[in-house]
C-alpha cells in the first residue's frame, strides 16, 4: 500500500465530510486547521476504518483531541495498521 494513495483517500474523505470538493489537502495539512468538529472527525474515522478494514481505536471521551496532527501522520498510521494485520493461511 502506497502512502500517497492513502493520503489521496483520506483527503477525499475530508472533502466529503467538509462538503468542499475544492479543499486543498496534502500530507502536511494539519487536521486541526480543516474546520472539522468532533462529530465530523468521528465520521471521518469511521470512513477510514471501513475503507481500510482497520480499527484506529480512537476514544472521543478520553481527552477529545484528535489522534493525528497531519494528513500524512494519519496516512502513516493507516499504513502501519494495514501492514500489521495478519494474513490468514
Secondary structure, DSSP 8 states (H G I E B T S, - for coil): --HHHHHHHHHHHHHHHHT-TT----TT-BGGGTT--HHHHHHHHHHHHHHHT------TTTT---S-SBHHHHHHHHHHHHHHS----
